[in-house]
């Protein structure tokens, strides 16, 4: 795969701020599902990545068309910097996740990871928004079911700012997963987005968050999940949340 090798070397030489892991992930045929990763046997903190690649019908009687490999620290960049997380390479939301980290809105999910494919909980959503908007501390305890959550102060700050009224009966439901409709409501209230008469999607007709979803779309924060649809009941992943917040808040 000499052409692909040329492309990788060119990216190393021209993308000084891109982590080596992301440069590797841009290789033709890269797939995180078929990537083998292991600790480097000789260099503490480094890893070895090996990618087996097949491009269409194999020329080698069923064997991989070629292999390519990386050894080093995937979070480092050619300029000597580093990326915030090692589990986001190849994600279509990579730039959004890096922005989220650099803005101080997230510290990841632990151990150098962001967990991009994990669903966002309501507690995590509260923390994302509180950090992103720098909401003031609250002295009132608004909900009775979040006492064991480390996000309780953020949840109270979100409620004090008028961004949430909870999930009913004095509860916030901190461990429930955030639906796309809820996410639109959270962000519309947080940013005080203007209303609109335009009905952007057909699959949210009649639901409580329809006006919020239309405002969300009118502001250019979402184009839906596919033509004419918003998929309001679908859950939001952490990577998707990074993209929504980046579009909503980046200057």
N, C-alpha and C positions, 0 to 999 in steps of 0.2 A: 504494500500500500504506500508506494513512494509519494504519490500525490498528497495523500492524507498526512504523511510525515512532513512534507513541505509546509502544509497548512498549519500544523501544530507548531513547527519551528517559527513560522512567520508570526503567529499569535504571541509566542513567548517574546519575540523581539519587538513587537509593536504594541502589545497590550500590557504595559508595565504595571498597571494597577489591578489586573485580573488574576485571581489566585490560580496556582498551577492546577488545582483540582478542577476548576471551571474550564480552564484551557483544554485539559484532557477530555472533559465531558463534551466539548464541542467537536470531538473527532467523529468522522463519518462512521456510522454504525454503532456509536456508543449507546449502551442501554444499561441503566442502573440495575435492572433485574438480572443481567448476566455478568455483572462486574464482580470480580473476586478481589477482596481486600484483606490484608493481613498486616500485623505489626512488622516493621522492618527488623530483621534479625540482628543487625549490628548497630543501628542508630536509634538511640532512645527518642521517642516522640515522633518518629517518622513512620510512614506506611508504605506498603507495596500494593499497587493496583495492577491487575491484569485483566484485559478485556479480550474476550474471544468474539470475533466479528464475522458474520456471514452476510454478504451483500448479494441477495438474489440467489439463483441456482449456483451451487458451489462448483468450482472447477477442480476440486480435490476429493472427489468420491465421498462426499458427505462430511469431510473435515472442514474446520473453519477456514474461511478465505485468508484470514491473517490474524495475528495476535499483536496487541500493542500494550505497553506497560509503562508505569510511572513508579518512581521510587523517590520519596522525600516527604516533605510536609505539605499536604495539599492545600492548607490554608494560607501558605506564604505566597507572595506575589513576586514577579521579577524585579520590582523596585525595592523589595525588602520589607514591604508591609505584610499584613495578614488579613484574611477574611474572618468574619465573626463566628461562622459555624461551618462544620465540615460535612453536614448531611444535606446540603441544599444544592450541590453541584448538579447541573443538568435540569434543575427546576425551571419551568417557564416563568416563575415568579422570583427568580434569583435576585434581580436588581431591586425588586420591591422589598424583599427580606433584608438585603443589605441596607437599604434606606431606613427600614424600621429599626435596625440595630444602631445605625449611626446617629439616628435622631434621639436615641435613648428610650424608645418606646418599648423595646423588648430586650431581655437578656437571655432569651432562648428558653429551652425546657430543661437544661442541665447537661453537664458533661460535654460542653462544646457543641451541643446540638440545638436545632430549632424545632425539630419534629414537624416538618412542613405539611405532612399528610394527615396529621392528627386533627380531629374536629375541635373547634374552639368551644369552650364552655362559657356560660354566662359570667362566671367569676373572672375568667381570663379576659373576656370582652371588657369588663369593667376596668381591669387593670390597664389594658391597652389604651382605652380612652382617657383614663385619668392621667397617665403619663404623657400621652400625645397632646392633651389640652391643658396640662398643668392645673388641674382643678384644685380648688382650695380644700383644706381639711374640714371635716364635718364633726360637730359635737353630738349629733343626734344618732341613735341607733335605730335605723328605719325598719329592719327586718329581723325576725326571730330565728330564721333557719340558716343563717350564715355565720353563727358564732364560732364554728370550728374551722372556717375557711381562712387561710392567710390573706385572702383578698377582702376581708370584711371592711377594713378602712377605705379601700377603693370603692367598694359597693356603696358605702354610706356617702362618700364624696359624690358619686354619680347620682345618687338619689337627691342629695342636697342641691345639685345643679339643675334638677328637673329633667334629667336625661332618662330616668327610669322610675316607674311606679311599682316595680316588682312584677311577680307573676300571679298575684292574687292572694287574698287571705293573709296579708302581712308577711308573705314570703317573697324571696328573690329567686329561689331555685338555682343556687350557684353552680351546681354540678350538671345541670341539664345542658345539652348541646344547643348552640345558637343556630336558629334557622335563618335562611336568607331574608325572610320577611322581617324577623326581629332585628337583624343587623341593619336593614334599611331604616327602621324606626329609631334605633339607637343613634345612628349617625345623623339622621335628619334632625333629631332634637338637639344633639350635641352641637351641630353647626348652624342650627336655625335656618335650614334650607327653605327657600321660598316654595310656595305651592305652585301647581300648574294645572291647567285644564286638559292637558294632553294625556291620553290613555296610552301608555307605551307598550303594554303587554296584555294579552288576552287571558292568561292563566291565573291572574290575581283578582279577577272581577269579583267584587262583593266581599273580599276579606278585609279585616280591620286595618291592615297595613297598606292597603292599595294606594292611598294618597301619599304615604311615605315612599313607597316604591317608585311612584311616578316622579316625585321630587328628586329622588336619588338618580333616576335616569336622566331627568332634565338637566341636572348638574353635571352630567358627563361622567359620573362615578361608575355606572354600570351600563352595559348594553344587553343585559340578560344572559341567560344560559344557552339560548339558541334562538333562531329566528322567531320573533314575536312572543317569546316565553321568558319568564323570570325564574321559574322553579321555586316559588316562595317557601315550600316546605322542606327543601333540601338543606342539609347541614353545611356549614361553612368551615373549610379547613383553615389551619393557621397560615398557610401560604396564600390562600385566597384573601384572608383578612388583611394580610400585609399589602396586597395589591389594592384592595378597597381603600385602606387608610392612606396609602401613598397617593392615590388619585385624589382623595378628598382633601388631604392636608398639605401636600407638597406645594411650595410656591411656584 
